[in-house]
């Protein structure tokens, strides 16, 4: 019976992936263990106490999938991980003692310092976008009003303006459509720079969240230089969706996990809420292929037209089309569908992992998409990762619905701890660029912080590094010579000018030799290229530094250990 339980749980996970469900839900289900399956109940063991509460919020969605899989109603019973009750009793027993609730540091100064902690975050910040003039009646899309900086970043050395207030968003959308500017009420009622927390979204039949209470909105999207063009273009597309022949195509491309799906669903949700008369069809690649196969079977019986549900809409949104283009049986129908929409000046939004020219599409379609709005979504920078982590923590973890005293989660004492601004900075440095993984990484760090606090301690940078090594493939990272230099400068207490300059005192010279050695070893650069990054030193000088470090390694084992530690820091920060 356990085998049948595992099978139906695996099928439920596959259905969640097919319909583009929240990655957090998929991760939690994937880490759950199937216990048993009866005629009407599937029992699973959740991976953590926090996961129990989160899975219960999604229980109706999961049970709907179970019924679809089993052809009969199946209830989901979520149980705690083994040993959790014992841990809870131990944690809650001394609840009246002062040590049971250890104080969490309120300022960054109380965070344990380690040798590579920054005294100041001196990075180029994301420049604020210009504010739309209040008197304009036809504001260009590139000029958008922006909400104030987040309070947590005010004294952090990181200034990022990347969210719209609700008032500014409505005014901007109205101006794009050529209407009179809407008077903002922001002066009377200051808008919060961080949107209110959202509850899990209901699902449409196509697997996409409904507009109401969805987290996939323009207001919730974190944007910066890496994705601002795609963000503006998506806003423009949504604002002009009811104008036939204008902005007929939007093509967003970039690696997985960078926010393309968020923008597509934001368009769908914006139109569902503001322009319900516009017929919109959203489908990810798997849903499209499933629909196509279903239509083939239906046509054999009734001779019905293929994909009528797709042809009959005003706006068609398809995600991850690289999975469609790669399947010969479906590619002809896809080309016909796209060609019809473009010829009839109907609206099309496409997302893919690469540009149209690299997808082996029909040359006419490639030309049409290139002539439309073509937008690259690049990997997030340090500043953007910092903001994503901070916003996710505040909106999802801290702002999670409160539970009653008699709830299962309350009995276990909760799962999330406190993360400080210094934690976010370090997490941004050592994390990868996939936004879905960033969110899960943030949850793990908060959970670890909670465990540390219940033990009377606090989350350290070493704890964060250990969690990061489980999430991000550091072996595949491209190492930048500037990262090598930055880590060495911090380790040896030298400035960048001293590192690349002519000074030769012992400490500076040693730092320079090791930096050059690591740059050659880790950055896949020639000695000439490395020399150019170290004050235009020639090949001979660079080779001499490299050989000196090799000799140091042979003479002193401690040098080998130091180099390993430096490599780890450089890799985590890249």
JOHU-V546798 format. One line per field, one symbol per residue. ss: DSSP state (@ for helix, = for strand, . for the rest). burial: 1 if it has 16 or more other ideal C-beta (glycine too) atoms within 10 Angstrom, else 0. A space follows every 10 residues. Layout:
ss = ???
burial = ???
This chain:
ss = .@@@@@@@@@ @@@@@@@@.. ..@@@@@@@@ ..=====... =====...@@ @@@@@@@.@@ @@@@@@@@@@ ....=====. ...@@@@@@@ @@@....@@@ .......@@@ .......... .......... .......... .......... @@@....... .....@@@@@ @@@@@@.... .......... .......... ..=.....=. .......... .......@@@ @@@@@@@@@. ........== ===......@ @@@@@@@@@@ @@@@.....= ====@@@@@@ @@@@@@@@@@ @@.....@@@ @...=====. .@@@@..@@@ @@@@@@@@@@ @@@...==== ==...@@@.. ..@@@@@@@@ @.====.... .@@@@@@@@@ @@@@@@@@.. .......@@@ @......... @@@@@@@@@@ ....@@@@@@ @@@@@@@@@@ @@@@...... @@@@@@@@@@ @..@@@.... @@@@@@@@@@ @@...@@@@@ .....@@@@@ @@@@@@@@@@ @@....@@@@ @@@.....@@ @@@@@@@@@@ @@@@@.@@@@ @@@@@@@@@@ @@@.
burial = 0000100110 0110111111 1111111110 0111101000 0111111111 1111110100 1110110011 0001010101 1001001100 1000000000 0000000100 1000010000 1000110010 0100000010 1001111011 0110010101 1111111110 1111110000 1001010000 1011100101 1010011110 1001111111 1111111111 1111111111 1100001111 1111001111 1111111111 1100000001 1111111110 1100100000 0000001001 1011111111 1011100001 1011001100 1100011111 1110010010 1100110110 0111101111 1111111111 1111111001 0000000111 1101111111 1111111111 1111111111 1111111111 0111000111 1011101100 1101001011 1011111110 1101000111 0000000101 1111111111 0110101001 1011001000 1100110110 0100000010 0010011011 1111
